[in-house]
Structure formats: structure tokens, C-alpha cells
Amino acid sequence: MQPAIGIHHKPLSMKLGFIGTGSIASAVIEGVCTAGIEELSVYVSPRNEAQSKYLADKYACVTRMESNQAVVDQADIIFIAVRPLVAEAVVRELQFRRDHTVVSFVPFLKLAALIDAIAPAQVACRAIPLPSVAVHQCPIPILRPTPAITQLFGHIGQPLEVHDEQQLVALWTLTGLITPFYDMLFTLSNWTIAKGVPGSTANAYIANMYQALSYMAQQASPIDFRELSRHAATPKGMNEQAGKEIRESGAHQEYAKAADRLLERFK
Ligand SMILES: NC(=O)c1ccc[n+]([C@@H]2O[C@H](COP(=O)([O-])OP(=O)(O)OC[C@H]3O[C@@H](n4cnc5c(N)ncnc54)[C@H](OP(=O)(O)O)[C@@H]3O)[C@@H](O)[C@H]2O)c1
């Protein structure tokens, strides 16, 4: 895996097509439509009806097509954004051109199956955008990106090139640990409020403190979480005490165990 790639802000012209206009497609579309990309055309599938109509009304560059095939016919880069259970069948129904690039957001559709399904098109990659691409803030792991895809995703997040499917899947597994992360913040929020701090103050402090800690980690070179943890743990200080207690309780190991079980889903 290579480290994060620089963000590109150069305007580019592109014809993008989305098969499946649900949550993640909408976030990507919001992101690209607000990124200042010149000569951008976005073609969306008719489903979901309300969402595709909403996007077409909101952005002049978005056109709701009458079928998935019409999306493919108009676009140069096709994003597959349907749910895993139907994804392969939906893709196999479509006729691609040799010069199409296909980008799948579907977690359980392997690259080999995707390439097989899109013939005669040959250029395919898998990517993991999250809803925060709508506001141009999101790491985006991409398996085998082309320069154009890296450049495009650079407009809506921080592309991270991955060359091995197993590595991609390991990173994908981490996206299943968002709820436990927010649950931890919720626990701390409840505790703080119970001690008499107004909810708005407690929540603003918690959200901003953890963002600041992530920012410090993000800026470190190399990023070394163990070292950041040690650095915060002043001898006999609060962090040393709580760090030891929680580590020894085995709570952190539960994250690794949950990740192991999530990884099974990709097999
Ligand atoms: N949400 C995320 O944060 C996220 C992140 C990374 C990857 N993904 C992956 O991206 C994919 C989409 O996720 P999502 O959260 O956007 O799901 P979603 O909101 O349920 O969107 C899926 C969309 O696919 C449409 N659809 C179903 N069958 C279709 C067909 N035959 N042709 C065209 N469209 C069809 C659905 O339309 P109807 O509403 O009319 O059924 C719906 O709009 C999934 O594979 C998911 O695992 C999601």
C-alpha cells in the first residue's frame, strides 16, 4: 500500500454515471457537484426515484436517465452503488464499452468478478467512499486506481492507493467500527452530563477534543499510535491511570475481535 496521495484541485472535465442513486452515490454526487470541477456531467439511474429527482433538480449538471443502460451509454466513468446482494446481477445486465472505467463501491463484489461482469471494458477499480465525501472530507482507499480516478477522488477526499485486494478488505472492515466509535463518545457524553455539564458543552468538547487528537495523529510522520499513547501518559498522571485500567480490562481487544468477525463477511 502506498501512503496518501496529494490532493489535486486542477479542474477536469468528466462524464460520470451512477448505477444506484442511494446514500453513498448521493454523497459522492454532492461532493463532485460542489468541487468546482469544470465541464462536469453526472448521469444518475432512475432508482431511487426521489433521490435521483432531488439531485437532478438541485444540480444543473445532474441528469436523471430513464434506465441504467442509458447511464452507461452517456458516461465515461461508471460508479456501481447498489447493495451487495443485487450488485453483480445489476452489472451483468449492462452493456459496457471497451473504453469505460468502472468503479465499484460494493464491499463484497471482488475485482475479478467485477472485471468479468463488465467485459469488454477492462479498467475497473474498487473504492471506499464514506458519506463525508459530500463535504470533501474523507480518506478514500482505492484498489488499482487510474490517474483520472485518483484525481477525481482528490476533489472529494484524500485518495489512498491500495494495490492488494486483501488490504482493501481490511480497510473496509474498519468502516464497520464507526458505530462503536460513536458509542464510546455517547458513553462519555452521558457521563459528563451526569456530572452536571450542559449537554451542548459536553458534546462540543467531546467532538472537538477527539477531532483534535485525530488531527495530531494525522499530522505525525510517521503516524505512530503507540507513541502518541505513551506521550500522553505522564507518569502517575490521569492518562497513565485510565490507559492502564482500560487496557487491562481487555476492552480494546474487543475491537480487534469484532474486526476479525467482520472480516469473515468478505470471504
Ligand atoms: N453508505 C455508505 O456509507 C457506503 C460506503 C461505502 C460503500 N457502500 C456500498 O455502496 C452500495 C450502496 O450503498 P448505499 O448506502 O448507498 O445503499 P442505498 O442507500 O440502499 O442505495 C442503493 C440504491 O440502489 C438502488 N437500486 C436497487 N436496485 C437497483 C437497480 N437494479 N438499478 C439501479 N439502482 C438500484 C436503490 O433504489 P431503491 O431505493 O429504488 O431500491 C437505492 O437507491 C452498497 O453496496 C454499500 O455497501 C456504502
The ligand as an ORCA input file, in Angstrom:
! r2SCAN-3c Opt
* xyz 0 1
  N     -23.500      4.161      2.673
  C     -22.191      4.105      2.814
  O     -21.602      4.816      3.644
  C     -21.358      3.198      1.931
  C     -19.965      3.341      1.935
  C     -19.199      2.550      1.079
  C     -19.818      1.605      0.283
  N     -21.155      1.475      0.331
  C     -21.775      0.479     -0.549
  O     -22.395      1.171     -1.619
  C     -23.549      0.455     -2.037
  C     -24.746      1.366     -1.907
  O     -24.907      1.701     -0.559
  P     -25.943      2.797     -0.072
  O     -25.682      3.017      1.364
  O     -25.905      3.945     -0.997
  O     -27.296      1.980     -0.247
  P     -28.743      2.541     -0.559
  O     -28.926      3.890      0.044
  O     -29.705      1.464     -0.231
  O     -28.698      2.765     -2.124
  C     -28.794      1.701     -3.039
  C     -29.552      2.237     -4.220
  O     -29.588      1.229     -5.229
  C     -30.847      1.367     -5.870
  N     -31.119      0.180     -6.649
  C     -31.565     -1.018     -6.242
  N     -31.675     -1.857     -7.293
  C     -31.283     -1.145     -8.381
  C     -31.168     -1.441     -9.751
  N     -31.486     -2.637    -10.237
  N     -30.729     -0.467    -10.580
  C     -30.401      0.758    -10.126
  N     -30.496      1.092     -8.829
  C     -30.931      0.158     -7.970
  C     -31.812      1.608     -4.742
  O     -33.011      2.143     -5.242
  P     -34.423      1.872     -4.486
  O     -34.399      2.751     -3.280
  O     -35.413      2.296     -5.520
  O     -34.467      0.414     -4.154
  C     -31.010      2.605     -3.935
  O     -31.199      3.915     -4.400
  C     -23.644     -0.778     -1.155
  O     -23.046     -1.874     -1.800
  C     -22.865     -0.368      0.070
  O     -22.344     -1.468      0.785
  C     -21.958      2.249      1.114
*
